[in-house]
């Protein structure tokens, strides 16, 4: 009786080991990189600022139906899907690219949108 129990337990463990061993032999996984909308937008704005040629630059953004204007923009960088906007006096602003209404090398955009 004891031998039958040991034999049954051994077979059960061997079967489980075989099942788990087969599961670990899965095919290679191909990583899929999905860019967030914020990351794509922020990269686009960085490229757009690279095209502007007549400083001072302005960035107009809207948050909760209020327009904000950053004037004297010196540079724009993309970090983790956000825009880091550097203005003339050395200040940096972190801006969600979805809030950007306009970028310009002319006067600031004013009015409701």
C-alpha positions in Angstrom: 0.0 0.0 0.0 2.8 2.3 0.9 4.6 1.6 -2.3 1.5 2.2 -4.4 1.0 5.6 -2.7 4.7 6.5 -3.3 4.4 5.3 -6.9 1.2 7.3 -7.5 2.7 10.4 -5.9 5.9 10.0 -8.0 3.8 9.7 -11.2 1.7 12.7 -10.3 4.8 14.8 -9.6 6.4 13.7 -12.9 3.2 14.5 -14.8 3.1 18.0 -13.2 6.7 18.6 -14.0 6.2 17.6 -17.6 3.2 20.0 -17.9 5.1 22.9 -16.4 8.2 22.2 -18.5 6.1 22.3 -21.7 4.6 25.6 -20.6 8.0 27.2 -20.1 9.0 26.3 -23.7 6.8 29.1 -25.2 7.9 30.8 -28.4 10.0 33.9 -28.2 8.0 37.1 -27.4 8.5 40.0 -29.7 8.3 43.3 -27.9 5.8 45.8 -29.1 6.5 49.5 -28.5 3.4 51.7 -28.5 4.1 55.4 -28.4 1.7 57.5 -26.4 -0.2 60.3 -28.0 1.5 62.8 -25.6 4.9 61.6 -26.7 4.1 61.9 -30.4 2.6 65.4 -29.9 5.5 66.6 -27.9 8.0 65.4 -30.5 6.0 67.2 -33.2 6.1 70.4 -31.2 9.9 70.1 -30.7 10.3 69.6 -34.5 8.0 72.6 -35.2 10.0 74.9 -32.9 13.2 73.8 -34.8 11.7 75.2 -38.0 10.8 78.6 -36.6 13.5 81.2 -37.5 12.5 84.6 -36.1 12.8 84.9 -32.3 11.1 85.7 -30.0 8.8 82.6 -30.1 5.5 82.3 -28.3 3.6 79.3 -27.1 -0.1 79.6 -26.4 -1.9 77.0 -24.4 -5.4 76.5 -23.0 -6.3 74.8 -19.8 -9.8 74.8 -18.4 -10.9 77.3 -21.0 -8.3 79.8 -20.0 -5.6 80.9 -22.5 -2.0 81.2 -21.3 0.8 82.6 -23.3 4.5 81.9 -22.8 6.5 84.6 -24.5 10.2 84.8 -25.2 10.5 81.0 -25.6 14.2 80.0 -26.1 13.9 76.3 -26.4 11.6 73.3 -26.2 12.5 69.7 -25.2 10.5 66.6 -24.9 10.8 64.6 -21.7 8.6 61.6 -21.1 5.7 62.9 -23.2 5.8 66.4 -21.8 7.2 69.6 -23.1 9.9 71.4 -21.2 9.6 75.0 -22.4 12.6 77.3 -21.6 11.8 81.1 -21.6 14.2 84.0 -21.7 14.9 84.5 -18.0 16.0 80.9 -17.5 12.7 79.7 -16.3 11.4 76.3 -17.4 7.8 75.4 -17.7 6.4 71.8 -18.0 3.5 71.7 -20.4 1.2 69.0 -21.4 1.3 68.9 -25.3 -2.4 68.4 -25.4 -2.9 71.9 -23.9 -0.9 73.6 -26.7 -3.1 75.8 -29.0 -0.4 77.5 -31.1 3.3 78.1 -31.5 4.5 81.1 -33.4 7.4 83.2 -34.2 5.0 86.2 -34.5 2.7 87.8 -31.9 0.9 85.7 -29.4 -2.4 84.2 -30.3 -5.1 86.0 -28.3 -8.9 85.4 -27.9 -11.2 82.5 -27.3 -10.8 79.2 -29.0 
